[in-house]
């Protein structure tokens, strides 16, 4: 029964199985759901904008690197 539940969430959200794992973990870690099962239910119900969540996940892992070009120019 759990397999059908996940399949429905994948179909509703348009997310692949691989991306679904990361997305559910992000939803749980960010406090938007109380458990992984709650995250699946809410994703299936359409409570989340999947594109927005994926963009937030990407931004969370991005590191702002210092601009090396400006640092070299300042030293001269």
TIVO-2410 file (N, C-alpha, C; in nm, 3 decimals):
# residues 76
REC num residu      c1      c2      c3 atome chaine
REC   1      X   0.082  -0.119   0.000     N      A
REC   1      X   0.000   0.000   0.000    CA      A
REC   1      X   0.087   0.126   0.000     C      A
REC   2      X   0.200   0.123   0.068     N      A
REC   2      X   0.288   0.238   0.070    CA      A
REC   2      X   0.342   0.273  -0.067     C      A
REC   3      X   0.362   0.174  -0.150     N      A
REC   3      X   0.416   0.198  -0.284    CA      A
REC   3      X   0.319   0.281  -0.369     C      A
REC   4      X   0.193   0.251  -0.362     N      A
REC   4      X   0.093   0.327  -0.438    CA      A
REC   4      X   0.090   0.471  -0.387     C      A
REC   5      X   0.104   0.488  -0.259     N      A
REC   5      X   0.103   0.619  -0.196    CA      A
REC   5      X   0.216   0.705  -0.252     C      A
REC   6      X   0.335   0.649  -0.264     N      A
REC   6      X   0.450   0.721  -0.317    CA      A
REC   6      X   0.431   0.749  -0.466     C      A
REC   7      X   0.380   0.651  -0.537     N      A
REC   7      X   0.357   0.669  -0.680    CA      A
REC   7      X   0.259   0.783  -0.706     C      A
REC   8      X   0.156   0.793  -0.626     N      A
REC   8      X   0.058   0.901  -0.643    CA      A
REC   8      X   0.121   1.037  -0.615     C      A
REC   9      X   0.207   1.043  -0.516     N      A
REC   9      X   0.276   1.168  -0.484    CA      A
REC   9      X   0.369   1.207  -0.599     C      A
REC  10      X   0.435   1.108  -0.659     N      A
REC  10      X   0.523   1.135  -0.771    CA      A
REC  10      X   0.444   1.186  -0.892     C      A
REC  11      X   0.330   1.125  -0.918     N      A
REC  11      X   0.247   1.167  -1.031    CA      A
REC  11      X   0.190   1.306  -1.010     C      A
REC  12      X   0.145   1.333  -0.890     N      A
REC  12      X   0.085   1.463  -0.859    CA      A
REC  12      X   0.188   1.575  -0.869     C      A
REC  13      X   0.306   1.551  -0.814     N      A
REC  13      X   0.408   1.656  -0.810    CA      A
REC  13      X   0.493   1.663  -0.936     C      A
REC  14      X   0.497   1.554  -1.013     N      A
REC  14      X   0.580   1.551  -1.132    CA      A
REC  14      X   0.728   1.533  -1.103     C      A
REC  15      X   0.760   1.480  -0.986     N      A
REC  15      X   0.898   1.462  -0.942    CA      A
REC  15      X   0.937   1.315  -0.961     C      A
REC  16      X   1.061   1.291  -1.003     N      A
REC  16      X   1.109   1.154  -1.017    CA      A
REC  16      X   1.134   1.093  -0.879     C      A
REC  17      X   1.149   0.963  -0.876     N      A
REC  17      X   1.170   0.893  -0.749    CA      A
REC  17      X   1.298   0.941  -0.680     C      A
REC  18      X   1.403   0.963  -0.757     N      A
REC  18      X   1.530   1.009  -0.700    CA      A
REC  18      X   1.516   1.148  -0.640     C      A
REC  19      X   1.453   1.239  -0.712     N      A
REC  19      X   1.434   1.375  -0.662    CA      A
REC  19      X   1.335   1.379  -0.546     C      A
REC  20      X   1.242   1.285  -0.544     N      A
REC  20      X   1.142   1.281  -0.438    CA      A
REC  20      X   1.209   1.261  -0.301     C      A
REC  21      X   1.310   1.176  -0.296     N      A
REC  21      X   1.380   1.149  -0.168    CA      A
REC  21      X   1.439   1.277  -0.112     C      A
REC  22      X   1.513   1.350  -0.195     N      A
REC  22      X   1.574   1.475  -0.149    CA      A
REC  22      X   1.471   1.579  -0.113     C      A
REC  23      X   1.365   1.586  -0.191     N      A
REC  23      X   1.260   1.684  -0.166    CA      A
REC  23      X   1.188   1.657  -0.035     C      A
REC  24      X   1.158   1.530  -0.008     N      A
REC  24      X   1.092   1.494   0.118    CA      A
REC  24      X   1.182   1.524   0.237     C      A
REC  25      X   1.311   1.495   0.222     N      A
REC  25      X   1.406   1.524   0.331    CA      A
REC  25      X   1.412   1.674   0.356     C      A
REC  26      X   1.413   1.753   0.250     N      A
REC  26      X   1.416   1.899   0.265    CA      A
REC  26      X   1.290   1.950   0.333     C      A
REC  27      X   1.175   1.897   0.294     N      A
REC  27      X   1.048   1.938   0.355    CA      A
REC  27      X   1.050   1.908   0.504     C      A
REC  28      X   1.098   1.792   0.541     N      A
REC  28      X   1.103   1.752   0.682    CA      A
REC  28      X   1.204   1.837   0.760     C      A
REC  29      X   1.325   1.853   0.704     N      A
REC  29      X   1.430   1.930   0.774    CA      A
REC  29      X   1.394   2.076   0.790     C      A
REC  30      X   1.320   2.132   0.694     N      A
REC  30      X   1.285   2.273   0.702    CA      A
REC  30      X   1.165   2.298   0.792     C      A
REC  31      X   1.107   2.193   0.849     N      A
REC  31      X   0.998   2.208   0.944    CA      A
REC  31      X   0.862   2.225   0.881     C      A
REC  32      X   0.852   2.202   0.752     N      A
REC  32      X   0.723   2.216   0.684    CA      A
REC  32      X   0.634   2.094   0.706     C      A
REC  33      X   0.693   1.984   0.752     N      A
REC  33      X   0.616   1.861   0.780    CA      A
REC  33      X   0.670   1.800   0.909     C      A
REC  34      X   0.583   1.731   0.980     N      A
REC  34      X   0.623   1.673   1.108    CA      A
REC  34      X   0.692   1.538   1.094     C      A
REC  35      X   0.673   1.471   0.981     N      A
REC  35      X   0.735   1.341   0.958    CA      A
REC  35      X   0.747   1.319   0.807     C      A
REC  36      X   0.827   1.220   0.766     N      A
REC  36      X   0.834   1.190   0.623    CA      A
REC  36      X   0.698   1.153   0.563     C      A
REC  37      X   0.619   1.077   0.637     N      A
REC  37      X   0.485   1.040   0.588    CA      A
REC  37      X   0.397   1.164   0.572     C      A
REC  38      X   0.409   1.259   0.665     N      A
REC  38      X   0.335   1.383   0.655    CA      A
REC  38      X   0.379   1.463   0.533     C      A
REC  39      X   0.510   1.461   0.505     N      A
REC  39      X   0.563   1.530   0.388    CA      A
REC  39      X   0.506   1.470   0.259     C      A
REC  40      X   0.498   1.337   0.253     N      A
REC  40      X   0.442   1.271   0.135    CA      A
REC  40      X   0.295   1.307   0.118     C      A
REC  41      X   0.220   1.301   0.227     N      A
REC  41      X   0.077   1.334   0.221    CA      A
REC  41      X   0.054   1.476   0.173     C      A
REC  42      X   0.132   1.570   0.228     N      A
REC  42      X   0.114   1.710   0.192    CA      A
REC  42      X   0.160   1.738   0.049     C      A
REC  43      X   0.265   1.669   0.006     N      A
REC  43      X   0.311   1.683  -0.133    CA      A
REC  43      X   0.205   1.629  -0.229     C      A
REC  44      X   0.148   1.515  -0.192     N      A
REC  44      X   0.043   1.454  -0.275    CA      A
REC  44      X  -0.081   1.543  -0.282     C      A
REC  45      X  -0.112   1.611  -0.172     N      A
REC  45      X  -0.229   1.698  -0.167    CA      A
REC  45      X  -0.207   1.828  -0.244     C      A
REC  46      X  -0.082   1.854  -0.284     N      A
REC  46      X  -0.053   1.974  -0.361    CA      A
REC  46      X  -0.033   2.098  -0.276     C      A
REC  47      X   0.004   2.079  -0.150     N      A
REC  47      X   0.023   2.192  -0.060    CA      A
REC  47      X   0.152   2.268  -0.086     C      A
REC  48      X   0.245   2.209  -0.161     N      A
REC  48      X   0.374   2.271  -0.185    CA      A
REC  48      X   0.391   2.302  -0.333     C      A
REC  49      X   0.459   2.410  -0.361     N      A
REC  49      X   0.501   2.442  -0.497    CA      A
REC  49      X   0.636   2.374  -0.517     C      A
REC  50      X   0.637   2.267  -0.595     N      A
REC  50      X   0.756   2.184  -0.611    CA      A
REC  50      X   0.872   2.263  -0.670     C      A
REC  51      X   0.847   2.346  -0.769     N      A
REC  51      X   0.954   2.425  -0.830    CA      A
REC  51      X   1.016   2.520  -0.728     C      A
REC  52      X   0.934   2.580  -0.645     N      A
REC  52      X   0.983   2.672  -0.541    CA      A
REC  52      X   1.068   2.597  -0.439     C      A
REC  53      X   1.022   2.479  -0.397     N      A
REC  53      X   1.099   2.399  -0.301    CA      A
REC  53      X   1.233   2.356  -0.359     C      A
REC  54      X   1.233   2.316  -0.485     N      A
REC  54      X   1.359   2.275  -0.548    CA      A
REC  54      X   1.455   2.392  -0.557     C      A
REC  55      X   1.405   2.511  -0.586     N      A
REC  55      X   1.489   2.630  -0.593    CA      A
REC  55      X   1.547   2.663  -0.454     C      A
REC  56      X   1.465   2.649  -0.350     N      A
REC  56      X   1.512   2.673  -0.214    CA      A
REC  56      X   1.619   2.573  -0.174     C      A
REC  57      X   1.603   2.447  -0.217     N      A
REC  57      X   1.705   2.345  -0.189    CA      A
REC  57      X   1.837   2.382  -0.254     C      A
REC  58      X   1.832   2.426  -0.378     N      A
REC  58      X   1.954   2.464  -0.448    CA      A
REC  58      X   2.020   2.582  -0.379     C      A
REC  59      X   1.943   2.682  -0.343     N      A
REC  59      X   1.997   2.801  -0.277    CA      A
REC  59      X   2.059   2.766  -0.142     C      A
REC  60      X   2.002   2.669  -0.073     N      A
REC  60      X   2.054   2.629   0.058    CA      A
REC  60      X   2.197   2.574   0.046     C      A
REC  61      X   2.225   2.504  -0.062     N      A
REC  61      X   2.356   2.441  -0.079    CA      A
REC  61      X   2.456   2.529  -0.155     C      A
REC  62      X   2.412   2.641  -0.210     N      A
REC  62      X   2.503   2.728  -0.281    CA      A
REC  62      X   2.593   2.801  -0.183     C      A
REC  63      X   2.718   2.816  -0.223     N      A
REC  63      X   2.816   2.886  -0.139    CA      A
REC  63      X   2.857   3.012  -0.213     C      A
REC  64      X   2.851   3.122  -0.143     N      A
REC  64      X   2.891   3.249  -0.203    CA      A
REC  64      X   3.042   3.258  -0.198     C      A
REC  65      X   3.104   3.256  -0.316     N      A
REC  65      X   3.249   3.262  -0.324    CA      A
REC  65      X   3.293   3.407  -0.338     C      A
REC  66      X   3.405   3.441  -0.276     N      A
REC  66      X   3.455   3.578  -0.293    CA      A
REC  66      X   3.499   3.601  -0.438     C      A
REC  67      X   3.484   3.721  -0.483     N      A
REC  67      X   3.522   3.756  -0.620    CA      A
REC  67      X   3.673   3.772  -0.624     C      A
REC  68      X   3.743   3.676  -0.683     N      A
REC  68      X   3.888   3.676  -0.686    CA      A
REC  68      X   3.942   3.786  -0.777     C      A
REC  69      X   3.870   3.821  -0.879     N      A
REC  69      X   3.916   3.925  -0.972    CA      A
REC  69      X   3.927   4.059  -0.900     C      A
REC  70      X   3.828   4.094  -0.820     N      A
REC  70      X   3.830   4.220  -0.747    CA      A
REC  70      X   3.938   4.220  -0.639     C      A
REC  71      X   3.964   4.105  -0.578     N      A
REC  71      X   4.066   4.096  -0.475    CA      A
REC  71      X   4.204   4.120  -0.535     C      A
REC  72      X   4.230   4.067  -0.654     N      A
REC  72      X   4.358   4.087  -0.721    CA      A
REC  72      X   4.375   4.233  -0.762     C      A
REC  73      X   4.270   4.296  -0.807     N      A
REC  73      X   4.275   4.436  -0.849    CA      A
REC  73      X   4.301   4.527  -0.730     C      A
REC  74      X   4.243   4.496  -0.615     N      A
REC  74      X   4.261   4.576  -0.495    CA      A
REC  74      X   4.404   4.571  -0.443     C      A
REC  75      X   4.471   4.458  -0.462     N      A
REC  75      X   4.607   4.442  -0.412    CA      A
REC  75      X   4.708   4.522  -0.493     C      A
REC  76      X   4.679   4.548  -0.619     N      A
REC  76      X   4.774   4.618  -0.706    CA      A
REC  76      X   4.780   4.763  -0.680     C      A
***
